[in-house]
Amino acid sequence: MIVSKSDFVKSSSAVDQCPTDNRWDFAFIGRSNVGKSSLINMLCNRIALAKVSATPGKTQLINHFLINDKFYIVDLPGYGYAKVSKSVKEDFQKIIKSYILERESMACLFVLVDSRHEPQKIDLEFMQFLGENGIPFAIIFTKADKLTEKQLAESLERYRTRMLEEWEEMPQYFVTSSAHSVGRDEVLNYIDSVCKDLEDANV
């Protein structure tokens, strides 16, 4: 897929404020500082479409970006570490949970995981929640450029081994580097294929 057009549409503080034009959502979520905004900018080939911040937890709203006038890329608040108050964290969780469980037009939720780290309990529990609720998701391993080829292979194998302790098979996953545009075509082509499958199903 070639991204020829990408535009910010709106920010929403609740799921009922999100766009209602029946286009599909492809949402991105992960722990704070996992590289979510950089990844979205890389996918859309825009330097500052999604705001990148040095402060973890900066994204506090549901941000919709319209791609090729066809579907939305959605930037969700991060979970986990963020220098915000307990009440704000609770608000984050409410926004995230309501969007995931109530947004009927969400076609896929991409869960971002830092490829440099061991499998984190918070990520594993979050994906378990998605599985239990039948939410379609895929994993995106970020910051692959920070590892050697051998280190990356070992990291992916650790994650695969850990996931298979609870899952029958490893969920769909992608390896990316926003700095070098690694994985861009793979993620966009996957989104394109999901869109086509959904269109065929609705014919």
Secondary structure as UniProt FT lines:
FT   STRAND          6..12
FT   HELIX           15..17
FT   STRAND          25..31
FT   TURN            32..33
FT   HELIX           36..44
FT   TURN            56..57
FT   STRAND          62..67
FT   TURN            68..70
FT   STRAND          71..75
FT   HELIX           86..102
FT   TURN            104..105
FT   STRAND          106..114
FT   TURN            115..116
FT   HELIX           121..132
FT   TURN            133..134
FT   STRAND          137..142
FT   HELIX           144..146
FT   HELIX           149..163
FT   TURN            164..166
FT   STRAND          173..175
FT   TURN            178..181
FT   HELIX           184..201
//
